[in-house]
Amino acid sequence: MSGRVSGKVVVVTGAARGQGAAEARALAAEGAIVVATDVVAPDDVASGELDGHGEAIVYRQLDVADPAGWAALTAELGERYGQVHGLVNNAGLTHRARLLDVELPDWERMFRVNTTGPLLGIQALVPLMSPGSSIVTIGSAAALTPHYTVAYTASKWAVRGLAKVASLELGPLGIRSNLVHPGYIETPMVANAPATFRQAQLEANPLGINGAPEDVAYLVVYLVSDESRYVSGAEIAVDGGFTSQAGVKFLSDAVRGVAPGVPTVGA
């Protein structure tokens, strides 16, 4: 099927590179007019990330934590397009400090971008949305587990609650709100992750692979499209089964070599 989101105007935050850029490209390829936003200046958008789609992708610089920036963007979109059919809350930061080491400025920065940003986006754009519109918020596997990156994890648990409330309160307006929880996705955000962390991710993943930005982007297209007209309040993990196995994979791997019928401690 092609043209799955033809004619829809969709705002994607954090779209200058990586996963957000992949979402913008996938939506544009299916017929959407994509307003790709990011905090970086237009000249600093990674080469090739948003190219090749002509006027289907329009880039605007935006700090998602700035209410004035959202107000200016909303005014422009209202004048130019009249309405918005989709919002993809993709912008996010990560910070790897642990519980006893995280500093308050970093804690507040995680919440400002990862949680307040989506709130401001919803508040700004909903007045331009008609029934059938869709909000897709990017959570994280860390929003489903007690991940060790405390500020990032807490901010993603919080945005999970925000998206759920949006489903409840915006449903009567005909606006859907869903969550996507990526696992380990190969993007610039995780490019500096230690090799030991990458290997541990692979060992903990039932599929034994890491994700690509397109794995998330294809799901976003579905959730923005009318194909998902009866899907709201959902949480979908794109993580190779990582969060569903709840650590059992380590136990499974540990006893894999034990012969059937041989008693083991704790069995």
C-alpha positions, 0 to 999 in steps of 0.5 A, a space after each residue: 500500500 502506498 500513500 498511506 498518509 497522503 495529504 496529512 500534515 505531520 510535525 516530527 520533533 527531533 528530526 534532524 538526524 537518526 530516528 527522527 529523520 527516519 520517521 520524517 522520511 518514512 512519512 514523506 514517502 507515504 505522502 505526508 507533508 512533514 514539518 521536521 523540527 529540531 533544536 539545531 540550525 538548518 545549516 547543521 542538519 546532518 547531510 542527507 538525512 532529510 534530502 530527496 523529498 522536495 517540499 514534502 519535508 519542511 525543516 523548522 528550528 525548534 526547542 521543544 521546551 520553549 513555549 514561545 517556539 511552539 506558539 510561533 510554529 503553531 501560528 505558521 502552520 495554521 496560516 500555511 496549512 490550516 490544520 495538523 493531522 499528526 504530531 510525533 513527539 520524538 525529540 529526546 535526550 539521554 544521560 547515563 548518570 546513576 541514582 547517587 551521581 545524577 546532578 540536579 541540572 541534568 535531571 531537570 534538563 531530561 524532564 524539560 526535553 523528554 517530558 515537558 517538550 511533548 506536553 507543550 507540543 500537544 497543548 500547542 497543536 491540538 487546537 489545529 487537529 481535527 477528528 482522526 488526528 494522531 499523536 505518537 509519543 516516543 517512549 523507551 524500553 527504559 519506560 518499562 523497566 528500572 533502567 540504570 539511567 535514572 534521569 532519563 528513565 524517570 522522564 520517560 516513565 513520566 511521558 508515558 503517563 502524559 501520553 496515557 492522559 492524552 488518550 483519555 482526554 483527547 479521545 472525545 475529540 477524535 484524537 488518538 494518542 499512542 506510545 512507541 517504546 524503542 529498545 536499543 536502536 542504532 542512532 547517533 544518540 547511542 554512538 558513544 555507548 561502551 562496547 560492553 553495553 552494546 554486547 550486553 544489549 545483544 545478549 539480553 535480546 531474544 532476537 539477538 539483534 539491535 534495531 534500526 531507525 526504520 524499525 521505529 519509523 514504519 510503526 510511526 507511519 502506521 500509527 499516524 495513518 487511518 489504518 490505526 483508527 481504533 488504536 489509542 492508548 496503546 504501548 508498543 515496544 520495538 525492542 526485539 523482545 527485550 522488555 517482554 522477557 523480564 530478565 528470564 533470557 539470562 536464566 534461560 541461557 544459564 540453564 540451556 546446557 542442562 540435560 532434561 530431567 536433571 534436578 537443578 538447585 531451585 528447580 
